[in-house]
Amino acid sequence: MAGAADLQFVTLGLGAEVFAVPVSHVREILDYQAPFAIPEGPNYLMGLTDVRGRGTPTIDLRLKLGLPPVPPNGATRILVLDVPLEDRVLSLGLIADRVIEVVAFSEGQVEAAPDIGVPWRSEYIKGVVRRESGFVVIFDLARLLTSQDAAALSQAA
């Protein structure tokens, strides 16, 4: 049973790497469907995904992090998130290779983000958790989406 100080996360995979986003920001998880393309957006903005009749900007997390693209397969999912920004809540779809599980981490398990040794920008990282199978990287969603990203995604919606 989760303790009062436990934080709930949805873990997702990009290749061999495992990342996590707070459960509180995940609205739903969808089977992959190709987003409706939007011209002239950033390369990681795949387009709009129909989420219950509303166009939701959808980004390829691999491309956002500078990882090589892979074609979608049966495990590919779109996590629909409500990301709190300074002035509003941004609805966003994140394409991930797979969704793994919902997991609880205690605050004491979360270590500070490393400054070096990871292939992506460390300001996107809120913290890391050590597990027997390796590390889980917890995203700082507001930082993952810079103000320019948020503006581009808002215009796309």
Secondary structure, DSSP 8 states (H G I E B T S, - for coil): ---TTEEEEEEEEETTEEEEEEGGGEEEEEE----B--TT--TTEEEEEEETTEEEEEEEHHHHTT-------TT-EEEEEEEE-SSSEEEEEEEESEEEEEEEEEGGGEE---SSS-SS-GGGEEEEEEETTEEEEEE-HHHHS-HHHHHHHHHH-
